[in-house]
Amino acid sequence: MFAPWSPAFVQDPYPAYAALRAAGRAHRFDPTDQWLVPHHDDVSALLRDRRLGRTYLHRFTHEEFGRTPPPPEHEPFTTLNGNGMLDLEAPVHTRIRRLVAKAFTPRMVDDLAPTVHRLAAELIAGLRADGGGDLLARVAEPLPVAVIAEMLGVPPADRGLLRPWSSAITGMFELNPSEETARRAVRASEEFSAYLRDLIATRRRAPGGDLISALIAAHDDGDVLSEQEMVSTCVLLLNAGHEATVNSTTLGWLQLFRHPDQLRLLGEAVRGASTGPGASTGTGTGTGGSAGDDLLRGAVEEMLRYDTPLQLFERWVLDDIEIGGTTIPRGSEVALLFGSANRDPARFTDPDRFDITRPAAANKHVTFGAGIHFCLGAPLARLELAASFGAFLRDAPGMRLVEEPAWRPGYVIRGPEELLVTW
């Protein structure tokens, strides 16, 4: 049922998820030495359960936990990834997240809104002027890169470096990555870290209004972020925010194309709101805070639920746990199946129906995680998605899919290779 290296499974894992849910609450998967957890309530609870962790090194050595240390040649990646919030637990995680939250504030996200809308409009206008092309390469990829680069203060001339580095590093998050994948991730970790250290040094000499300057200035009773913590935080923001947003954009459009009634409903609401009384000035979601605005926000949440870009999230079992009568011992690894949880009929009414009018109260998906590792960048991701979908529907209506896309081989971070569109 679970075949993460099968192209057919990657393209549509949802029938297999239904079979897994019907077969039980925890399933041993020997090829990755993991326990698969497919039900929403279990996934949601385990994301908050302190008997599990993204790391075990705050309590055990590798040997005590029965695990082999990472190879020495992976060290640049191990150091970079191991100092990011996503792979830390309390008390270190608590300390770093508190300091980062002092810099990466809701006000900073709000201040980015005009830039996000301007960039989205420019990219979409270029694609429309050419009569179509690859939406992924022309809009979905460059928009979040440009936004994060703007936020970090990366000069425009250097922004082309970010996407290849992010792609190489996140390759290590797939199941059983190859040695070639590891070599690319190590090289990207070295290059990206060196670049950010130089940028941090520049901001120490001449602070600006960017996030790196804010991270340097963040303090709590004299406690500050180390240089490595700042580097790892910046890389995490790029990797988590960029990769997920790219795939959320393409997967969302793919579902709208496959459900033309939903596309028509959303397009009419967005265009009606943008031309009616109190229409948007271009600094909000593009629909003037109206019913169209509400529908666009709801549509984004439904896209994130229906076909989530992050299919699986791993946790280590720090103390024995029991799931559905199965004891999972300390030292095990669980794979929380976000894609399956978001289609669980025990939590969602008619979960295999794509419905942009699904009420927010009934759409509590786990796409952004939960607990202490809930995605810090979720407000920014929602802003980018609403801005790009709103601009497409308002300024370039009538877009259609040229052909069904091929899919990238990755399963954990999942999406099409391209999305060819025309008008």
Salt bridges, closest charged atoms under 4 A:
ASP30 OD1 - ARG28 NE 3.21
ASP33 OD1 - ARG28 NH2 2.19
ASP33 OD2 - ARG67 NH1 3.35
ASP41 OD1 - HIS40 ND1 3.47
ASP42 OD1 - ARG25 NH2 2.85
ASP49 OD2 - ARG51 NH2 2.74
ASP87 OD1 - ARG54 NH2 3.46
GLU89 OE1 - ARG50 NH2 2.40
GLU89 OE2 - HIS373 NE2 3.01
ASP111 OD1 - ARG107 NE 3.10
GLU122 OE2 - ARG118 NH1 3.44
ASP130 OD2 - ARG138 NH2 2.88
GLU141 OE2 - ARG163 NH2 2.79
GLU150 OE1 - ARG159 NH2 3.32
GLU179 OE1 - HIS74 NE2 3.57
GLU180 OE1 - ARG183 NH2 2.99
GLU180 OE2 - ARG184 NH1 3.46
ASP210 OD2 - ARG203 NE 2.93
ASP220 OD2 - ARG98 NE 2.69
ASP223 OD2 - ARG95 NE 2.67
GLU227 OE1 - ARG197 NH1 2.43
GLU229 OE2 - ARG95 NH1 2.88
GLU243 OE2 - ARG163 NH1 2.71
GLU243 OE2 - HIS242 ND1 3.75
ASP293 OD2 - ARG297 NH1 2.64
ASP294 OD1 - ARG297 NH2 2.30
GLU301 OE1 - HIS365 NE2 2.70
GLU301 OE2 - ARG382 NE 2.62
GLU302 OE2 - ARG305 NH2 2.95
GLU302 OE1 - ARG358 NE 3.10
ASP307 OD1 - ARG414 NH1 2.71
ASP319 OD2 - ARG59 NH1 2.90
ASP344 OD2 - HIS39 ND1 3.61
ASP350 OD2 - ARG353 NE 2.78
ASP352 OD1 - ARG343 NH1 2.76
ASP355 OD2 - ARG353 NH1 2.97
ASP395 OD1 - ARG394 NE 3.16
GLU404 OE1 - ARG258 NH2 2.67
